[in-house]
Amino acid sequence: MRKLLPLIGTPSGSHPAGRSALTCRFRCGDACFHEVPNTSDNEYVGDVVAGALSRRSVMRAAAVVTVAAAGAGA
């Protein structure tokens, strides 16, 4: 599970991250005030994909597809 970093230098009466309340409302829809959607112990999808697909495996797959396409074209 990801650990959130503490905010440094946030005045006590201001909006999180030091933004104006209007900026946060119109840019992100007050996303920082909503409940966290993933409350389970499951991993995030991005973390699973990053673990499964390394750069080397993606390059190897691209090479295989290129060779297969060249062989099919000949």
Stockholm file with secondary structure:
# STOCKHOLM 1.0

chainA/1-74         MRKLLPLIGTPSGSHPAGRSALTCRFRCGDACFHEVPNTSDNEYVGDVVAGALSRRSVMRAAAVVTVAAAGAGA
#=GR chainA/1-74 SS CCCCCCCSSCCTTSCGGGCCHHHHHHHHSSGGGSCCSCCSSCCCHHHHHHHHCCHHHHHHHHHHHHHHHHHHHC
#=GC SS_cons        CCCCCCCSSCCTTSCGGGCCHHHHHHHHSSGGGSCCSCCSSCCCHHHHHHHHCCHHHHHHHHHHHHHHHHHHHC
//
